[in-house]
Amino acid sequence: MGFKTGIIGLPNVGKSTLFNALTKSKSAQAANFPFSTIDPNIGEVMVPDERLLELSKISASNETIPTKMTFIDIAGLVKGASKGEGLGNKFLANIRECDALAHVTRCFEDENITHVNNVIDPVADIDIINTELLLADLESVTKRIENYKKRGGKKNDEVLTLAFLEKVLELLEAGIPVRQGKFFDDELKMLHLSQFLTSKPILFICNVDENSIREGNEYSKKVETLAKTLEASSLNISVSIEQELSEISDENELKEFLYEMGMDATGLEKLIKTGYDLLGLCTYFTSGPKETRAWTITNSTFAPEAAGKIHTDFKKGFIRAETVSYSDFLSAGGWLKAKELGNVRSEGKDYLVKDGDIMNFLFSS
C-alpha cells in the first residue's frame, strides 16, 4: 500500500509537467493555457528504497517488489471554485479522494508562460486556493450541522458528532484550516471520516528556475515563511530539471547529472520522503528466496494489522512475528545467521512495528 497525493494549484503553474516527470509518462497534457487538464490523470510510481535492494541481494530473491505511491494530477483551480467556477466542483471532488496534497506554486519568471492572474505572486496564489478549500468546507459543515439539528438527535454519539462539527465550524469561520485544529482522540476518528478538504496534510512545492534549485529565490522564501504559519512544509523543485531527469534511464548518468546540478536527490525522492513524514508512514519488509517486498504502514501499527497488509488471514490467525532490524539483518547476512546471533525477536500482538523491520509472520489457518 502506498498513498494518494493530489497535485493541485492554479492553472499554468507546472502541475501537469511535474506529474509527467514524476510518473515518467506523457499522459497529462501540459499546455500554455488554463484548464488543459480536465479529468484527473493518475499515475503510480515505485517508491525508491536502497534497503529493499540490499535485502534482495542478501536473500537472493527471485523478485524485488517496492511499495508504490499514486499521484493524481487535478485540474487547475480558480477563484470561485467553491461556487463551481471553472472546473471547481470537479476539482474539489477529486481532492476528497487524496490522502495528501502537493500544492504547486509558480516561483519563476518567464514571459513566454502566461499566468492566470498576470502577476507572479505565489503567496497570493496560495491564498486563492486556501480560501476556496476553506469556503467549500464551510459550506459542507454548515449543511451537516443543519441536518443534525433538523433530526433533533439526542443519542450520545449524535450529540458528540454535533459538538465536533460545531468545533470545525468555529475554526473555519476564523479562517483556520481544519488540519490546524486541536482534537481529542474520539474527534480524530470523526475527522478522518469527514474528509474535509482543509484537514488533508499539505506540502507546498515551489516550482523554481534551474538557478534557484539549491538556494531558492525571493518567491520560494516567501512560500517557506507562509508554510510555517500554516504548519505545513515547502519543497523547492525545478519542474524543467525533473523533466530532464525523467528521461535518464542509466543510473550512473543520473547520479552525474544530479552532481552537476548540485542536487543530492531527485524531486521524486524528496517528495516521497516528505510525503511519508506528512502522513506518518513507515516501511517494513518481508524477505526470502521467493521475493523481497516493501510494505507501507502508518507509524505505531500493531503487528497483526501490519500482517493484514499482506493478507487478511495473517491478521485473523496471527500467532507471532519473527522480527529483526534492518541493520542486524544486514550485518548478519540473512535470517539464518541473525537467528544464530540472537538478533531475531519473537514479537506478539502488542508489538508496534518499526521502520526497517524485516518480518516473518506465523499464523494459524
N, C-alpha and C positions, 0 to 999 in steps of 0.2 A: 504494500500500500504506500503510495506517495501522497501528495496533496495537490489541490487545485489552486492555482494562483491566477487571478484575473488581472490582465494588463489593461489599465484604464488611463484616461487622460483626455485632454481636449483634442479636437481633430488636428492632424498635421504636426504632431509632436514627436513622431517616430515610433509609435506603438507597433504598427504592423511590420515595420522594418526590423524592429527588435525581436518580435515574435518569430519572423522568418530566420533571423540569425540564431536565436536560441534553439529553435527546433530543427535547424538546418533544412529548411523547406522553403518553398515559394508559394505556399498555399494562401497567404494573406496578401491581398492587393495593397501595395504601397504606392500612393499617388499624391500629387501635389494639389489636392482639393479636398474639402471636407466630405465626410461620410463615404469614403471609398470602401470602408468596411461596414457592412450592414449586418449580415449574420455572423455570429462569433466564429472565429477559427480556433480549432482545438488541436493541440499537438502534445505528444508525450516525449520526454527526454530521459535518458538514463542518468541517474544521479552518480556522478563520479566519486569514487571512494577507493583510494590506494590500498586500504586494508583488505578489500574484497579480493583484489588480485593476488596479494601476498598469501592470503588464506587458501586460495585456489591452487597456488603453486605447491604449498606445503601438503595439502590433501590430495594432490594430483587429480583434481576433479575433472570429470568429463565436460561439465557445463559450469559457467560462471554467470550468475543471474543478478544484476543490480536491481535496486528498487527504482521506481520511476516518479517523475514529477510531471504534472499536467499543467500546461499553460493555456489560457483562454484569452484570445485577442478580442476585446469587446469594442463595439462601435464607439466613436468619439462622442463625448458629452458636450452639450452647450448649455448656456444659461436658460432656465425654464424647463429643463428636462423633467423635473419633478411634476410638472404640469403637462408633460407629454410633448414638449418642444423637441424638434429634431427627431432623433430616434430614442428619446428619453425613456419611454415605457419599456422598450425592448432592452435598452441598456441596463436599467435598474433591475429588471427580471433576471438578466444574465448574471449580475453581481451576486444575487442571493445564492447562487449555486457554488460560489467560490469559498475556499477556506481562508484565503488571504488576498490582499490587493497590492499590486505593484503599480503605483501611480507615476506615470512617466511625465516629466516636465521638460519643456524646451529651455535649455541653458546655453544656447549658442546663437550667434548671429549669422544669417545667410540671406541676402536679399533675393536669392533665387527660390527660396522656400517660403511660401506665404504663411502667415499666422492668422488664425481665425479672428483675432481681435486687433490685428495690425500693429502690435507692440510686443516686445519681448519682456515679459514680467512674470516669471514663474510663480511668485508669491500670489499675485492676483489670479493667475490661472488656477492655482491650488484652491484659493478661496471660492472660486466659482463652483468647482466640483464638490468641495466640502459642504458648501451651502445647499446644493441640490440634494446631496445624500441626506443631509440633516432634515431638510424640508420633507423629503419622501418618508423618512422615519417618523417625523412629527405627524404627518397625515395618517400613517399607518397606526401609530399608538393611540391617537385620538379616536379613531374608529373602533379600535378594540375596547377602549375604556367605555365608550358609549354603548357598545353591545353588551358588555358585562353589567353595566348599570341597568339596562333595559330588562335583562333577565332577572335582576334582583337576587342573584345567588347569595346564599348565606352560609354555604358549606365552608369549612375551614380552608380547603385548597382554593376555592374561588375568592375568598377574602384575601388570601396571600397573593394570588395572581393579580388581583386588582391593585393591591398595595405596590406590587412590583412594577406594574405598568404606570402607575402614577409617579413612581420614583423616576422611571425612564422619561416620562413627560416633563418632569421638573428639570432634568438635565438638558433635554433638547430645547426647551423654552429659554434656557440660559445660554444656548449656543454651544453646549458641551457635547462632543461625540460620546455615544454610549460606552465605547471602549475605555473612556477615562473615568467612568463611574466606579464607585466602591460598592460591591455587592457581597451579600452573605452567601454561604455555600448553597442553600436551597434556591436562592435567587439566580445563582450562576447556572443552575440546571435549566431554569426557565429562560435565561438569557440565551443559552445555546440553542434552545428550541425556537426562539422567537425570530432568529435570522434578521436582526436589524442591520441595515447597511453600515451604519457608523459603529457597529460593535466589532466589525472584522478587523483583524490586525492589518496594519498598512505600512508599506515601505515606499518612500519617495525615491524614484530613480531620476537622477539628473542627467539628461542627455546632453553631454558636453562635447565640444570640439576636440580633435585629437591632441592639441597642445595643452589642454586642460585636464587630461585624464589623471595625471599624478597629483597635482595640487588643487585642482578645481579652479573656479573663477568667481567673479563677483556675484553671478547669478546663483551658482550652486551653493555658495557660502550662505546666501540669504535663505535658501531652502533648508540647509542644515540647521540654521538657527530656528526657523519655523518648526521643523520636525521635532526639535527638543521640547518646544512648548506643547506639542500635540502628543508627547510621549511616543513618538514614532522614530524610525531610523531613516537615514538617507544614504544613497549609494551613487557614486559617480560612474557612469558608463558612457562610452562613446559608441553610439549605435553604428557609426561608419566603420569603426575598428572591429566591432563584433561581426559585422558583415564579412570583412576580410578573414577573420579568424574562422568563421563557419565554413569557409571554402578550403581550409588547410586540413588535409587528412593525415599527413605524415607527422608523427609525434615529435620528432626532433626539430622539424621545420617550425612546428607550432611553438615549441619552447624558445627557439631562436627569435621568432617574431615577438613573443612576449618580452623577452630580454631587451630587444631593440627598442620596444615601446616603453620600457621601464615599468612593466606590469608583472606582478607576481602570480596572477591567476586570471582566467577569463572572466568575463562578466557573468556567464552562466554559473561558474563555480562560486563566485561571490554572492550571486542572487540566491542560490540554493542554500548556502551556509546561513545567510541572513534569514531566509525563509524558515529554516529549521529552528533558529533561535526565536523568531517571532511566534511560532506555533508551539514551541516547547516540545520538539520532536527529537528522537534519538534513533540509533540503528543497532539492532543485534543481528547475529549471523548464525546460519547453520552451515556446517562444512563437513564434507566427506568425499569419498571417491566418486559418487554419483554426481553431486553438484555442490557448489558453494553459493550461498544465496544471502542477500541482504534483505532485512525486513524493517520497515519503518513503523515505529510506535510512538506514543506520547511518553514524555518523561513520567516516572513514577507509575509505570504499568506493572501490575502483578503478573507473575509467571504464567498462571493459567490463561489470562487474557492475551498475553504475548503468544502463547501456544495456539490460541484460537485464530491468530492471523494466518497460520499455516492451514489449519482445518478445524472445524467446529468440534469434531470428535476428540481432538487433542485437548480442548478445553474441558469438555464434558467428563472425559475419563482421566484427567490429569492426576498423576501419582507424584512425580517429582521431576526436576530438571537437572541434568548433569551440566554444570556451568564452569567455564574457565574464561579468564580475562584475555583480551587480545594480546597484551604484552607477554603473558605467561605462555599462551599457545604458541606465539612466535618464537620465544626463546627456547621452548621445549622442542619445537619442530613437529608438533602434531598431538593428537589425542593420546596415543599410547604413552609417550614419554611424559606428557603432562600429568597423566594418572600416576605414573611411577614416582614422579616428584611430589605428588600430593597436592597438585595445583587445581585439580578438578574437584569442585564442591558439589554436594547434593543439596539442592535448594527446594523448598516446599512451596505451598500455595501463597504464603505471605511474603515471598521474596519479590522485591522491586527490581526489575530488570535494569541494568546499567548500559550505557552506551559502550559498544565494543564487545559486549558479552558474546561468547560462542556457546550455543546451547544445543543440547540433545534432550528432547522431551520423552519421558516414559509415561505411558498412559494405558488404561485398560479399555478394551473394546466392548 
